[in-house]
Amino acid sequence: MKHIFCYVLAATILGGCSQPMASMAEAKTPATEVATYDLETSFSGDCSSYGNQKFAEVIASQIEDLRALNFEKAYLWAAPEFRNSNSLEAFTTVVVSNYSILLGARSAYFSNCTIYQDLWGEALVTVQSSEGQLRTYNYRMLNSQEEGWRVFGVYEEPEIRSLS
């Protein structure tokens, strides 16, 4: 069972890193502009509990570091297992190419926070850019014995569109 769990988590990380790359022209926030306003965060009921808020704080800290364009510090919020298989350069490239909205995030709304046996967890994080764009990401978290909660993988949730 433990091997299946590890396989699923590894597939999640690799899946997040293998998303199609967006062109730099599509990025709304240039990678050279540091956000100069505070990140507004809010939590739904399930993310407000003490345990769930602990890993939500890690996600918010990583987003703050990305907004400051401090990729080295943001990389340290990643789980040791992620860092062991992905370089800082690869992390930076994936963030700038696929998650550029995080670089200019104005707000982050946390929902559906769940912890499984205090070993791993997940949360939906809806990010709004300074231009008003919305993106929702599924964050997968690991509770490392050495470092506590860390980001193991992130992937963008499909955009919900009206059928009418």
C-alpha positions in Angstrom: 0.0 0.0 0.0 2.9 2.4 0.9 4.4 1.8 -2.5 1.2 2.6 -4.3 0.9 5.8 -2.3 4.4 6.9 -3.2 3.8 6.0 -6.9 0.6 8.1 -6.9 2.4 11.1 -5.3 5.3 10.8 -7.7 2.9 10.8 -10.7 1.2 13.9 -9.3 4.5 15.8 -9.2 5.6 14.7 -12.6 2.2 15.5 -14.0 2.4 19.0 -12.6 5.8 19.5 -14.1 4.8 18.1 -17.5 2.0 20.5 -18.2 2.1 22.2 -21.6 4.3 25.3 -21.3 2.7 28.6 -21.9 4.6 31.2 -23.9 6.1 34.1 -22.1 3.9 36.4 -24.2 0.9 34.8 -22.5 2.2 35.6 -19.0 0.3 38.6 -17.7 2.8 39.4 -15.0 6.4 40.0 -16.2 8.9 38.0 -14.3 10.9 41.2 -13.6 8.2 43.1 -11.7 8.0 42.5 -7.9 4.5 42.8 -6.4 4.4 45.8 -4.2 1.1 45.1 -2.4 0.3 42.6 0.4 -1.2 39.2 -0.6 -4.7 39.0 0.7 -5.6 35.5 2.0 -8.9 34.0 3.1 -9.9 30.6 4.3 -13.1 28.6 4.0 -14.3 26.8 7.1 -12.4 23.6 6.6 -9.1 25.5 6.0 -9.5 27.5 9.2 -8.8 24.6 11.6 -5.4 24.6 13.3 -4.0 21.6 11.5 -5.2 22.6 8.0 -4.1 26.2 8.4 -0.6 25.0 9.1 -0.1 23.8 5.6 -2.1 26.6 4.1 0.4 29.0 5.7 3.2 27.2 3.9 1.4 27.6 0.6 0.9 31.3 1.3 4.5 31.7 2.2 5.6 30.1 -1.0 3.3 32.4 -3.0 4.7 35.5 -1.1 8.2 34.4 -2.0 7.2 34.0 -5.7 5.7 37.4 -5.7 9.0 38.8 -4.4 10.7 36.8 -7.3 12.7 35.0 -4.6 12.7 31.6 -6.4 15.4 30.2 -4.2 13.3 30.8 -1.0 10.1 29.6 -2.8 11.9 26.4 -3.8 12.8 25.7 -0.1 9.0 25.4 0.6 8.9 22.4 -1.7 9.0 18.9 -0.2 12.5 17.4 0.1 11.3 14.6 -2.2 10.4 17.2 -4.8 13.7 19.1 -4.4 15.7 15.8 -4.8 14.2 15.1 -8.2 13.8 18.7 -9.5 16.5 21.4 -9.7 16.0 25.0 -8.7 16.4 25.9 -12.4 13.6 23.5 -13.4 11.4 24.8 -10.7 11.9 28.4 -11.8 11.3 27.5 -15.4 8.0 25.7 -14.6 6.8 28.5 -12.4 7.5 31.2 -14.9 6.1 29.2 -17.8 3.1 27.6 -16.3 2.2 29.4 -13.0 3.1 33.0 -13.8 -0.1 34.3 -12.2 1.5 33.4 -8.8 4.2 36.0 -9.5 1.6 38.8 -9.4 -1.0 37.3 -7.2 -3.2 39.8 -5.4 -5.2 37.3 -3.3 -5.4 33.6 -2.5 -8.6 31.8 -1.3 -8.1 28.5 0.4 -10.8 25.8 0.3 -11.2 22.0 0.5 -8.3 21.6 2.9 -7.9 18.0 3.9 -5.2 16.2 5.9 -4.8 12.4 5.6 -3.3 10.7 8.7 -1.1 13.8 9.3 1.1 12.5 6.5 -0.1 14.4 3.4 -2.8 16.8 2.6 -4.3 18.9 -0.2 -6.1 22.2 -0.7 -7.7 24.1 -3.5 -6.2 27.6 -3.8 -7.9 30.1 -6.0 -5.5 32.9 -6.9 -6.5 36.3 -8.3 -3.9 38.3 -10.2 -3.6 42.1 -10.0 -5.3 42.2 -13.4 -8.3 40.2 -12.0 -7.5 36.8 -13.6 -8.6 33.8 -11.6 -6.9 30.4 -11.5 -7.5 27.5 -9.2 -4.7 25.2 -8.2 -4.7 21.9 -6.4 -1.8 21.8 -3.9 -0.5 18.5 -2.7 1.3 18.7 0.6 3.6 16.3 2.5 4.3 16.5 6.2 8.1 15.9 6.3 9.5 14.7 9.7 12.5 17.0 9.2 10.8 20.2 7.8 7.1 19.9 8.6 4.5 20.7 5.9 6.0 21.2 2.4 4.5 21.6 -1.1 4.8 18.3 -3.0 3.0 19.1 -6.2 0.7 21.7 -7.8 -1.6 21.4 -10.8 -4.1 23.8 -12.3 -7.7 22.8 -11.9 -9.7 22.9 -15.2 -11.6 26.1 -15.8 -15.3 25.8 -15.2 -17.4 27.2 -18.0 -21.1 27.6 -18.3 -22.9 25.3 -20.7 -25.3 28.1 -21.7 
